[in-house]
Amino acid sequence: MCATDCSSVVRLNIGGKKFCTTVDTLTQREPDSMLAAMFSGRHTVFQDSNNGYVFVDRDGKHFRHILNWLRDGVVPTLKDSEYSELLREAEYYQLLGLIAGIGDVLNNKRKENEELDTELTRTDIIKCIQSEKVRFRGLNLSGLDLSKLDLSYVDFSYACLKSVFFSRANLQCAKFRDVDAEGSIFHNASLRECEFTGANLRGALLAGANLQSANLQDACLVDCSFCGADLRSAHLQTADLTNANLEGANLEGANLKGAKLSKANLKGANLQRAYLRQVNLRDAESMEGAKLNGANMMGAIR
């Protein structure tokens, strides 16, 4: 099937659940997504010969929400645990707009529903960063919205940054040594040359972030999303990347010596010239399409 007619009906079988939509719905709102690529007309999509359904091997539980997003651009109202599941599916289908929308919703929910004992407000932060040297070492800034701010060179070392919203912020050369930033959102943030040594970033969203030459040595990166992130020349020695999503991430020249990649998704990742000594690549969930040209694999398990 070559889908060139935008009004043509598409029948989808997502893990056993069946859906009907149109090529226009699948290609217009998120033109850079996997679904848009499938039905752009550039590729042949194979249908079941009996009923005309295109099969996709994913859990279909949240696919109706994905279709509604593509139709209306509205993020659904869900439980927090279901947002995590929907986020995983959005990352698989490369729906960057939905990923950002989920991040916005989760941040707003935290601000509305959690009474967090923060020591500074967003306004306080804006006033502070006007000075030359800014330090928030050891402070509790949990739940703050610090999106789109220029926080370059700021020292957050040892701070509690749980659920902080850093989306699209400039954090170049900022220090996050030993911070607790569990569940924080760094979507599309600039994190070049940042220091995250020993940091807890469990469950953080770093999709689309620029982490070029960042130091994440010994960091806890369990369940993190680095979908499409720039990690060129990043330092990830002995970092824990268990269940992390690195699909489409650029890890060219990165140092992953001794990193844990159990159940990590490295589909389509660029690992050219990466340092992979003492890394067990067999533990990864997917290496499909990953580029390993020139990688240092001495002692690695493949």
N, C-alpha and C positions, 0 to 999 in steps of 0.2 A: 504494500500500500504506500503510495507516495501522496502525502497530504498536502495538496496545493490549494484546494478550495477552502477558504476561511470559514465558510458557512457549513461545511460538511460535518456530519455527525461522527463522533469518535466513540467507540465502545471500548471501555477499559475494564480489565479484570485485575484488581489490585489484591493479590494474596487471597483470592476466592470471593471478594466482594466486588460486585459489578456496578459500573457507573457509565452514564452517557453524558457527553458534553460536546463541544465543537472545537475545531482547530483554532478558531479565533480566541476562545477562552484560554486555551493552553499556550498561546504564543504572544498575546498582546501585553499583558501587565508585567510579566517577567521575561523579557525577550532573551535574556542570557541564561535562563534556567535549562535544566536537563530536559524538561517536558517540552519547552519551546524548540529545543534542538531536535528532539525526536519527531515533532510534527511540523517542522519548518518546510518540508518538501525537499530538503537536501539529503535525507536519508530514507532508506526503505524500511518500513515498519511492518513486521510480519503479524498477520492476524490468524486466529484459529479458523481453520478451514470450514468448520461446522457452523459457527455462530458469529464470526467476524469480530471477536473480542481480541484486543491487544493485551497480552499478559505482562504484568510487572510483579516481580517477586518481592513485594513489601507487605507489611501489615496494613490492611485497608481501614483500620479503625478510625483514623483521623483524615482519610483522604477527602471526605466530604467537606471538611474545614478548608483543606487546600484548594478545592474547586471553588468554594465560596469566596476565598481570598482572591483567587484569580478573576472571579466574576465581579466582585464588589469592592475589593481592597479593604475589607473590614476584618480585624483580628477577632476571633470568637471569644466569648466569655467561657472560661474553663477553670477547673481546679488547678492549683499550682503544679501538682504532679502530672496533670494532663498537658500543661504547657511544656513541660520538659519532654514529653513524648512527641508533641507536635513539633517542637524545635528540632528534634532528631530527624523527623521526616522532612522538615523544611531544608535542613542541611543536606540531606540525601538528594533532594530534587534541586538543590542549589537555588532556592528562592530567597535571595538576599533581602528583598523588601519585606517579606514575611518574617525573616530572622530579626530584622531591625524592629519591626512592629511588635513582636513578642517581647523583645527587650524593653521597649517603651512601656508596655502594659505591666510587666513584672516590676519595673521600677516604680510606677505609679501606685501599684498595689502595696508595695512595701512602705511607701511614704504615707499612704492612707491608713494602713492597718497595723503597722508596728510602731510602738512607742519606744524609740531607741534613745538611749542616754548619750547623745552626741555632745561633744564639748565645743564645737563650732558649727556655725551655719554656713550656707553657701555664700551669703553676703560677707560674713567674716573672712572666708577664704579669699574672696575677690579683693577685699581690702589688703589682706596680707601679701598677696602675690605682687602687689605694686612695689614692694621693697626688693632689693637686689638679692639677698639670700633668705630663702624661706625654708623653715623647718617645721614639720608637723610630727616630729619623732615621738612615737609612743602614745599619740593621742587617739581617742576613739572618735572616728568620723563615720561610723557605720550608717548606711542608708542614705547618705547625702547624694544629691544630684550635682555632680561636678562636670557634667557634659559640656563640651565645646569650649572649655576654659584653656588658657595658656598656662600650663603647670610645668613647663620645661624646667629642669634642674631642681625642682622641689624635692626635699628630703622627707619621705614618708616612713623611713625605717622604723620597724617595731610597732607601727600603728595598727589599730584595728580598723580595717576597711571593708568589713563584711557588707555585701550587697550595695557597694558604692557604684554609682552610674558614671563611668568615665567615657561614655561613647563620644567619639569624634574629638576628644580632648587632645591637646598637644602636650605630651608627657616625655618629650625627648630628653634623655640623660637624667630623668628623675630616678630617685633611689627608693626601692621597695624592699630593702633587705629585711628578711624575717618578718614581713607583715602577715597579717591574717586577712586575706582578701577573698575569702570563700564566697562564691556566688556573685562576685562583682562583674560588671559589664564593661568591657573595653572594646566594644564593636567599632571598627574603623578608627581606632585611636592611633596616634603616632607615638610609638614606644621605642624608637631607635636608641640603641646604646643604653637602655635602662638596666638597672641592677635589681634582679629579683632573687638573689642568692638566698636559698633556704626559705623562700616565701611559700605560704599556703594559698594556692589559687584553685583549690578543688571546686569543680563545677563552674568556673568562670567562663564567660563568653568573650573570646578574642577573635572572632571571625572577621576577616578583612583587616586586621590590625597590622601595622608596620612594626615588626620586632627585629629589624635588621641589626645585627651585632649586639643584641640584648644578651644579658647574662642571667640565665635561668638555672644555673648549676644547683643541684640538690633541691630544686623546687618541687613541691607537690602539685602536679598538673593533672591529677586524676579527674576524669570526666570533663576535662576542658574541651572547648571547641575552638580549633585553630583553622576552621574551614576557609581556604583561600588566603590565609595569613602569609606575610612575608617574613620568613625566619632565616634569611640568608646570613651566613656566618654567625648565627646565634650560638651561644654556649649552653648546651643542654646536658653536660656531663652528669651522670648518675641521677638525672631528673626522673620522677615517676610519672610516666605518660600513660598509665593504665586506663584503658577505655577512652582515651582521648581521640577526638576526631580531627585528623590532619589531612582530610581529603582536599586535594588541590593545593596544599600548602607548598611554599617554595622554601626548601631546606638546603639549597645549594651551598656547599662549603660549611654547613653547620657541624658542630662537634657534639655527637651523641654518645660518646664513649661511656659504656656502662649504663645507659638509660634503660628504663623498663618500658617495654612496648606491648605488654600483655593486652590483647583484645583492642589494640589501637587501630584506627582506620587510616591507612596510608595510601588509599586509592588515588591514583593520579598525582601523587606527591613528587616533587622534584628533589631527589637526594643525590644529584650529581656532585662529585667531589666532597661529599659528606664524610665525616670521620665516624665510622660505625664499629670500631673495635669493641669487643666484649658485649655486643648487642645481639639479643636473640630475636631475629626477624621472624622466626617460625611462630612466635607468640602473637604476632600482629593478626588482627582480624582479616585485613585485606591489604595486599600489596599490588593489586591489579593496576596495571598501567604506570606503576611507579618507575621513575628514571633513576638508575644507579650507575650511570657512566662515570668512571673515574673515582668512585667511592672507595675509601680505605676500609676494606672488609676483613682485615687480618684478625682472626679470632672471633669473627662474627658467626652466628649460627643461622643458616638459611634453610 
